[in-house]
C-alpha cells in the first residue's frame, strides 16, 4: 500500500516537471496598449527579450494604442484563454 502511494507521488512529480519544460507550448503574445516607440513599448520589448532568453519561446509584441489603453485591454479581455499549467 505504501509502495503504491510513493509511486503515485513520483509519477505526479515527474509529469509536473515534464509539463514545466514544455510550457508555454506556443508563442507568448504581449499586447502593449502604448504607441510604438514610446517608453512603455521599450519596457515591454526589453521584458520580452529577457523572457525569450529564459523560456526559449518566441515572443510576439503587439502595439494596440488608443482610448487611454482601453483598446489593448479589450483585446486582452476577449482573447482565448491560455492552457496554463497552474
Secondary structure, DSSP 8 states (H G I E B T S, - for coil): -HHHHHHHHHHHHHHHHHHHHH-S-S-EEEEE-S-TTSHHHHHHHHHHHHHHHHH---EEEEE---GGGHHHHHHHHHS-------
